[in-house]
């Protein structure tokens, strides 16, 4: 993965989240994306924390923004693997979060929201 492309993705990712611009954000995700998150388990009834497909991801994130209208992220670090990017950030509540994103070409095909164990 090219470091310039990765930095561009991360810059756009945080900008789109902080602007609450889901359509721009979702443009980077494959139609058949699979996303897991303990927050999804709380917000999407019956999901067990697994969201399948871009339409379901849009619905999950729309509900998240409805419930957390002050949502804002501050990127702390970015880690790069093989076809994988990890974005370490602080959310609006001060919580530490890692978003683990797996790419197929330019699109995210799998994502995992992970939170600091308490």
ROTIVO-774305 format. One record per atom (N, C-alpha, C): residue in one letter; atom name; x, y, z. Coordinates in steps of 0.05 Angstrom, whole numbers, always signed. Example, Ala and Ser with C-alpha at 12.3 -4.5 7.8 and 13.67 -1.06 7.14 Angstrom:
% residues 2
+----+----+--------+--------+--------+
! aa ! at !     xx !     yy !     zz !
+----+----+--------+--------+--------+
!  A !  N !   +264 !   -114 !   +156 !
!  A ! CA !   +246 !    -90 !   +156 !
!  A !  C !   +264 !    -66 !   +156 !
!  S !  N !   +257 !    -45 !   +142 !
!  S ! CA !   +273 !    -21 !   +143 !
!  S !  C !   +258 !     +1 !   +157 !
+----+----+--------+--------+--------+
% end
This chain:
% residues 118
+----+----+--------+--------+--------+
! aa ! at !     xx !     yy !     zz !
+----+----+--------+--------+--------+
!  X !  N !    +17 !    -24 !     +0 !
!  X ! CA !     +0 !     +0 !     +0 !
!  X !  C !    +18 !    +25 !     +0 !
!  X !  N !    +12 !    +43 !    -17 !
!  X ! CA !    +27 !    +68 !    -21 !
!  X !  C !    +22 !    +87 !     +2 !
!  X !  N !    +43 !    +97 !    +14 !
!  X ! CA !    +40 !   +114 !    +38 !
!  X !  C !    +25 !   +140 !    +32 !
!  X !  N !    +29 !   +151 !     +8 !
!  X ! CA !    +14 !   +176 !     +1 !
!  X !  C !    -16 !   +170 !     -2 !
!  X !  N !    -23 !   +148 !    -14 !
!  X ! CA !    -51 !   +140 !    -17 !
!  X !  C !    -63 !   +134 !    +10 !
!  X !  N !    -48 !   +121 !    +28 !
!  X ! CA !    -58 !   +115 !    +55 !
!  X !  C !    -64 !   +141 !    +70 !
!  X !  N !    -44 !   +159 !    +69 !
!  X ! CA !    -48 !   +184 !    +84 !
!  X !  C !    -72 !   +200 !    +73 !
!  X !  N !    -75 !   +199 !    +46 !
!  X ! CA !    -98 !   +212 !    +34 !
!  X !  C !   -124 !   +200 !    +43 !
!  X !  N !   -125 !   +173 !    +45 !
!  X ! CA !   -149 !   +159 !    +54 !
!  X !  C !   -155 !   +167 !    +83 !
!  X !  N !   -135 !   +166 !   +100 !
!  X ! CA !   -139 !   +172 !   +129 !
!  X !  C !   -148 !   +201 !   +132 !
!  X !  N !   -136 !   +219 !   +118 !
!  X ! CA !   -144 !   +248 !   +120 !
!  X !  C !   -173 !   +251 !   +111 !
!  X !  N !   -181 !   +238 !    +89 !
!  X ! CA !   -208 !   +239 !    +80 !
!  X !  C !   -227 !   +226 !   +100 !
!  X !  N !   -219 !   +203 !   +111 !
!  X ! CA !   -235 !   +188 !   +129 !
!  X !  C !   -243 !   +205 !   +153 !
!  X !  N !   -223 !   +218 !   +166 !
!  X ! CA !   -229 !   +234 !   +190 !
!  X !  C !   -244 !   +259 !   +182 !
!  X !  N !   -238 !   +271 !   +160 !
!  X ! CA !   -252 !   +295 !   +151 !
!  X !  C !   -282 !   +288 !   +146 !
!  X !  N !   -287 !   +266 !   +132 !
!  X ! CA !   -315 !   +258 !   +127 !
!  X !  C !   -330 !   +251 !   +152 !
!  X !  N !   -317 !   +237 !   +171 !
!  X ! CA !   -330 !   +231 !   +196 !
!  X !  C !   -337 !   +257 !   +211 !
!  X !  N !   -317 !   +275 !   +213 !
!  X ! CA !   -322 !   +299 !   +229 !
!  X !  C !   -342 !   +318 !   +216 !
!  X !  N !   -345 !   +315 !   +189 !
!  X ! CA !   -366 !   +331 !   +175 !
!  X !  C !   -393 !   +316 !   +175 !
!  X !  N !   -393 !   +291 !   +185 !
!  X ! CA !   -416 !   +274 !   +184 !
!  X !  C !   -426 !   +270 !   +155 !
!  X !  N !   -407 !   +267 !   +137 !
!  X ! CA !   -412 !   +264 !   +108 !
!  X !  C !   -410 !   +234 !   +101 !
!  X !  N !   -432 !   +219 !   +107 !
!  X ! CA !   -431 !   +191 !   +103 !
!  X !  C !   -428 !   +182 !    +74 !
!  X !  N !   -440 !   +197 !    +56 !
!  X ! CA !   -438 !   +188 !    +27 !
!  X !  C !   -409 !   +190 !    +18 !
!  X !  N !   -394 !   +210 !    +25 !
!  X ! CA !   -366 !   +212 !    +18 !
!  X !  C !   -350 !   +189 !    +31 !
!  X !  N !   -356 !   +184 !    +56 !
!  X ! CA !   -343 !   +163 !    +71 !
!  X !  C !   -349 !   +135 !    +58 !
!  X !  N !   -374 !   +130 !    +53 !
!  X ! CA !   -382 !   +104 !    +42 !
!  X !  C !   -371 !    +99 !    +14 !
!  X !  N !   -363 !   +120 !     +0 !
!  X ! CA !   -352 !   +117 !    -27 !
!  X !  C !   -326 !   +100 !    -27 !
!  X !  N !   -314 !    +97 !     -4 !
!  X ! CA !   -289 !    +82 !     -1 !
!  X !  C !   -294 !    +53 !     +7 !
!  X !  N !   -319 !    +45 !     +9 !
!  X ! CA !   -326 !    +18 !    +18 !
!  X !  C !   -340 !     +2 !     -4 !
!  X !  N !   -333 !    -24 !     -6 !
!  X ! CA !   -345 !    -41 !    -26 !
!  X !  C !   -374 !    -46 !    -20 !
!  X !  N !   -390 !    -52 !    -40 !
!  X ! CA !   -418 !    -57 !    -37 !
!  X !  C !   -423 !    -80 !    -18 !
!  X !  N !   -405 !   -100 !    -18 !
!  X ! CA !   -409 !   -124 !     -1 !
!  X !  C !   -392 !   -123 !    +24 !
!  X !  N !   -385 !    -99 !    +33 !
!  X ! CA !   -368 !    -96 !    +57 !
!  X !  C !   -380 !   -110 !    +81 !
!  X !  N !   -363 !   -120 !    +99 !
!  X ! CA !   -372 !   -131 !   +124 !
!  X !  C !   -357 !   -115 !   +146 !
!  X !  N !   -373 !   -105 !   +165 !
!  X ! CA !   -362 !    -88 !   +186 !
!  X !  C !   -371 !    -99 !   +213 !
!  X !  N !   -352 !   -101 !   +232 !
!  X ! CA !   -359 !   -111 !   +259 !
!  X !  C !   -352 !    -90 !   +279 !
!  X !  N !   -369 !    -88 !   +300 !
!  X ! CA !   -364 !    -69 !   +321 !
!  X !  C !   -383 !    -75 !   +345 !
!  X !  N !   -372 !    -72 !   +369 !
!  X ! CA !   -390 !    -75 !   +392 !
!  X !  C !   -411 !    -54 !   +393 !
!  X !  N !   -406 !    -31 !   +381 !
!  X ! CA !   -426 !    -10 !   +380 !
!  X !  C !   -449 !    -18 !   +362 !
!  X !  N !   -442 !    -32 !   +340 !
!  X ! CA !   -463 !    -42 !   +322 !
!  X !  C !   -481 !    -61 !   +337 !
!  X !  N !   -469 !    -77 !   +355 !
!  X ! CA !   -486 !    -96 !   +371 !
!  X !  C !   -506 !    -81 !   +387 !
!  X !  N !   -500 !    -57 !   +396 !
!  X ! CA !   -518 !    -41 !   +412 !
!  X !  C !   -538 !    -26 !   +395 !
!  X !  N !   -531 !    -17 !   +371 !
!  X ! CA !   -548 !     +0 !   +355 !
!  X !  C !   -564 !    -14 !   +334 !
!  X !  N !   -555 !    -38 !   +325 !
!  X ! CA !   -569 !    -52 !   +303 !
!  X !  C !   -580 !    -78 !   +315 !
!  X !  N !   -605 !    -78 !   +320 !
!  X ! CA !   -619 !   -101 !   +333 !
!  X !  C !   -615 !   -126 !   +316 !
!  X !  N !   -607 !   -147 !   +329 !
!  X ! CA !   -604 !   -173 !   +316 !
!  X !  C !   -578 !   -176 !   +300 !
!  X !  N !   -560 !   -156 !   +301 !
!  X ! CA !   -536 !   -158 !   +285 !
!  X !  C !   -514 !   -174 !   +298 !
!  X !  N !   -515 !   -176 !   +324 !
!  X ! CA !   -492 !   -188 !   +339 !
!  X !  C !   -466 !   -174 !   +333 !
!  X !  N !   -468 !   -149 !   +325 !
!  X ! CA !   -444 !   -133 !   +320 !
!  X !  C !   -433 !   -135 !   +292 !
!  X !  N !   -446 !   -150 !   +274 !
!  X ! CA !   -437 !   -153 !   +247 !
!  X !  C !   -457 !   -140 !   +228 !
!  X !  N !   -446 !   -122 !   +211 !
!  X ! CA !   -462 !   -107 !   +192 !
!  X !  C !   -452 !   -116 !   +164 !
!  X !  N !   -471 !   -125 !   +147 !
!  X ! CA !   -464 !   -135 !   +121 !
!  X !  C !   -476 !   -118 !    +98 !
!  X !  N !   -458 !   -108 !    +81 !
!  X ! CA !   -466 !    -93 !    +58 !
!  X !  C !   -466 !    -63 !    +63 !
!  X !  N !   -462 !    -48 !    +41 !
!  X ! CA !   -460 !    -19 !    +44 !
!  X !  C !   -486 !     -6 !    +53 !
!  X !  N !   -509 !    -16 !    +44 !
!  X ! CA !   -534 !     -5 !    +53 !
!  X !  C !   -538 !     -8 !    +83 !
!  X !  N !   -531 !    -31 !    +93 !
!  X ! CA !   -533 !    -36 !   +122 !
!  X !  C !   -513 !    -19 !   +137 !
!  X !  N !   -489 !    -15 !   +126 !
!  X ! CA !   -469 !     +2 !   +139 !
!  X !  C !   -479 !    +31 !   +140 !
!  X !  N !   -491 !    +40 !   +118 !
!  X ! CA !   -503 !    +67 !   +118 !
!  X !  C !   -524 !    +70 !   +140 !
!  X !  N !   -541 !    +50 !   +142 !
!  X ! CA !   -563 !    +51 !   +162 !
!  X !  C !   -551 !    +52 !   +191 !
!  X !  N !   -530 !    +35 !   +195 !
!  X ! CA !   -517 !    +34 !   +222 !
!  X !  C !   -504 !    +61 !   +228 !
!  X !  N !   -489 !    +72 !   +210 !
!  X ! CA !   -475 !    +97 !   +215 !
!  X !  C !   -495 !   +121 !   +217 !
!  X !  N !   -517 !   +120 !   +202 !
!  X ! CA !   -537 !   +140 !   +204 !
!  X !  C !   -549 !   +140 !   +232 !
!  X !  N !   -555 !   +117 !   +242 !
!  X ! CA !   -566 !   +114 !   +269 !
!  X !  C !   -545 !   +123 !   +290 !
!  X !  N !   -520 !   +116 !   +286 !
!  X ! CA !   -499 !   +125 !   +304 !
!  X !  C !   -497 !   +155 !   +305 !
!  X !  N !   -498 !   +169 !   +282 !
!  X ! CA !   -497 !   +198 !   +282 !
!  X !  C !   -522 !   +210 !   +295 !
!  X !  N !   -545 !   +197 !   +292 !
!  X ! CA !   -569 !   +207 !   +304 !
!  X !  C !   -566 !   +206 !   +335 !
!  X !  N !   -555 !   +184 !   +345 !
!  X ! CA !   -552 !   +181 !   +374 !
!  X !  C !   -529 !   +197 !   +385 !
!  X !  N !   -509 !   +202 !   +369 !
!  X ! CA !   -485 !   +216 !   +378 !
!  X !  C !   -479 !   +240 !   +360 !
!  X !  N !   -496 !   +261 !   +361 !
!  X ! CA !   -494 !   +283 !   +343 !
!  X !  C !   -468 !   +299 !   +346 !
!  X !  N !   -454 !   +295 !   +369 !
!  X ! CA !   -429 !   +309 !   +374 !
!  X !  C !   -405 !   +292 !   +365 !
!  X !  N !   -410 !   +271 !   +351 !
!  X ! CA !   -388 !   +253 !   +343 !
!  X !  C !   -366 !   +268 !   +329 !
!  X !  N !   -342 !   +263 !   +338 !
!  X ! CA !   -318 !   +275 !   +327 !
!  X !  C !   -294 !   +257 !   +334 !
!  X !  N !   -276 !   +255 !   +314 !
!  X ! CA !   -252 !   +237 !   +317 !
!  X !  C !   -227 !   +254 !   +314 !
!  X !  N !   -206 !   +246 !   +329 !
!  X ! CA !   -180 !   +257 !   +327 !
!  X !  C !   -161 !   +234 !   +322 !
!  X !  N !   -149 !   +233 !   +298 !
!  X ! CA !   -130 !   +211 !   +291 !
!  X !  C !   -105 !   +215 !   +307 !
!  X !  N !    -96 !   +193 !   +321 !
!  X ! CA !    -71 !   +194 !   +336 !
!  X !  C !    -48 !   +180 !   +322 !
!  X !  N !    -54 !   +159 !   +307 !
!  X ! CA !    -34 !   +144 !   +293 !
!  X !  C !    -47 !   +127 !   +271 !
!  X !  N !    -31 !   +120 !   +251 !
!  X ! CA !    -39 !   +102 !   +230 !
!  X !  C !    -19 !    +80 !   +227 !
!  X !  N !    -28 !    +55 !   +225 !
!  X ! CA !    -11 !    +32 !   +222 !
!  X !  C !    -18 !    +18 !   +196 !
!  X !  N !     +3 !     +8 !   +182 !
!  X ! CA !     -2 !     -3 !   +156 !
!  X !  C !     +8 !    -32 !   +156 !
!  X !  N !     -8 !    -50 !   +144 !
!  X ! CA !     +0 !    -78 !   +140 !
!  X !  C !     -4 !    -85 !   +111 !
!  X !  N !     -6 !   -110 !   +105 !
!  X ! CA !    -11 !   -119 !    +78 !
!  X !  C !    -41 !   -117 !    +73 !
!  X !  N !    -48 !    -98 !    +55 !
!  X ! CA !    -77 !    -93 !    +49 !
!  X !  C !    -93 !    -85 !    +73 !
!  X !  N !    -80 !    -76 !    +94 !
!  X ! CA !    -94 !    -69 !   +119 !
!  X !  C !    -83 !    -42 !   +130 !
!  X !  N !   -102 !    -26 !   +139 !
!  X ! CA !    -95 !     -1 !   +153 !
!  X !  C !   -109 !     -1 !   +180 !
!  X !  N !    -95 !     +8 !   +200 !
!  X ! CA !   -107 !    +11 !   +227 !
!  X !  C !   -105 !    +41 !   +233 !
!  X !  N !   -129 !    +52 !   +239 !
!  X ! CA !   -130 !    +80 !   +247 !
!  X !  C !   -136 !    +81 !   +277 !
!  X !  N !   -116 !    +92 !   +292 !
!  X ! CA !   -119 !    +95 !   +320 !
!  X !  C !   -129 !   +124 !   +325 !
!  X !  N !   -151 !   +126 !   +339 !
!  X ! CA !   -162 !   +153 !   +343 !
!  X !  C !   -176 !   +155 !   +370 !
!  X !  N !   -181 !   +180 !   +377 !
!  X ! CA !   -196 !   +187 !   +402 !
!  X !  C !   -224 !   +197 !   +393 !
!  X !  N !   -245 !   +187 !   +405 !
!  X ! CA !   -272 !   +196 !   +398 !
!  X !  C !   -280 !   +220 !   +415 !
!  X !  N !   -304 !   +229 !   +410 !
!  X ! CA !   -315 !   +253 !   +423 !
!  X !  C !   -317 !   +250 !   +453 !
!  X !  N !   -318 !   +226 !   +463 !
!  X ! CA !   -319 !   +220 !   +492 !
!  X !  C !   -292 !   +217 !   +504 !
!  X !  N !   -271 !   +219 !   +488 !
!  X ! CA !   -244 !   +215 !   +498 !
!  X !  C !   -235 !   +186 !   +497 !
!  X !  N !   -252 !   +168 !   +487 !
!  X ! CA !   -245 !   +140 !   +486 !
!  X !  C !   -225 !   +134 !   +463 !
!  X !  N !   -208 !   +114 !   +469 !
!  X ! CA !   -189 !   +106 !   +448 !
!  X !  C !   -201 !    +83 !   +432 !
!  X !  N !   -198 !    +86 !   +406 !
!  X ! CA !   -210 !    +67 !   +387 !
!  X !  C !   -190 !    +60 !   +365 !
!  X !  N !   -192 !    +36 !   +355 !
!  X ! CA !   -177 !    +28 !   +331 !
!  X !  C !   -197 !    +19 !   +310 !
!  X !  N !   -194 !    +29 !   +286 !
!  X ! CA !   -210 !    +19 !   +264 !
!  X !  C !   -191 !     +3 !   +246 !
!  X !  N !   -197 !    -22 !   +243 !
!  X ! CA !   -180 !    -40 !   +227 !
!  X !  C !   -194 !    -44 !   +200 !
!  X !  N !   -181 !    -35 !   +179 !
!  X ! CA !   -194 !    -35 !   +153 !
!  X !  C !   -178 !    -53 !   +133 !
!  X !  N !   -191 !    -71 !   +120 !
!  X ! CA !   -178 !    -89 !   +101 !
!  X !  C !   -188 !    -81 !    +73 !
!  X !  N !   -169 !    -77 !    +55 !
!  X ! CA !   -174 !    -67 !    +29 !
!  X !  C !   -172 !    -89 !     +8 !
!  X !  N !   -188 !    -87 !    -13 !
!  X ! CA !   -184 !   -102 !    -38 !
!  X !  C !   -182 !    -80 !    -59 !
!  X !  N !   -157 !    -74 !    -68 !
!  X ! CA !   -153 !    -52 !    -85 !
!  X !  C !   -158 !    -26 !    -70 !
!  X !  N !   -174 !     -8 !    -81 !
!  X ! CA !   -178 !    +18 !    -68 !
!  X !  C !   -202 !    +18 !    -48 !
!  X !  N !   -216 !     -4 !    -46 !
!  X ! CA !   -240 !     -5 !    -30 !
!  X !  C !   -237 !    -22 !     -4 !
!  X !  N !   -250 !    -13 !    +17 !
!  X ! CA !   -251 !    -28 !    +42 !
!  X !  C !   -271 !    -50 !    +39 !
!  X !  N !   -262 !    -75 !    +44 !
!  X ! CA !   -280 !    -98 !    +42 !
!  X !  C !   -287 !   -109 !    +69 !
!  X !  N !   -271 !   -104 !    +89 !
!  X ! CA !   -276 !   -112 !   +117 !
!  X !  C !   -267 !    -90 !   +136 !
!  X !  N !   -282 !    -86 !   +156 !
!  X ! CA !   -275 !    -66 !   +176 !
!  X !  C !   -282 !    -76 !   +204 !
!  X !  N !   -266 !    -68 !   +223 !
!  X ! CA !   -271 !    -76 !   +251 !
!  X !  C !   -266 !    -52 !   +269 !
!  X !  N !   -287 !    -44 !   +283 !
!  X ! CA !   -284 !    -23 !   +303 !
!  X !  C !   -276 !    -37 !   +329 !
!  X !  N !   -254 !    -29 !   +341 !
!  X ! CA !   -244 !    -42 !   +365 !
!  X !  C !   -240 !    -20 !   +387 !
!  X !  N !   -246 !    -27 !   +411 !
!  X ! CA !   -245 !     -8 !   +433 !
!  X !  C !   -227 !    -18 !   +455 !
!  X !  N !   -216 !     +1 !   +470 !
!  X ! CA !   -199 !     -5 !   +493 !
!  X !  C !   -213 !    -23 !   +513 !
!  X !  N !   -201 !    -45 !   +520 !
!  X ! CA !   -213 !    -63 !   +539 !
!  X !  C !   -213 !    -50 !   +567 !
!  X !  N !   -235 !    -52 !   +581 !
!  X ! CA !   -236 !    -40 !   +608 !
!  X !  C !   -237 !    -61 !   +629 !
+----+----+--------+--------+--------+
% end
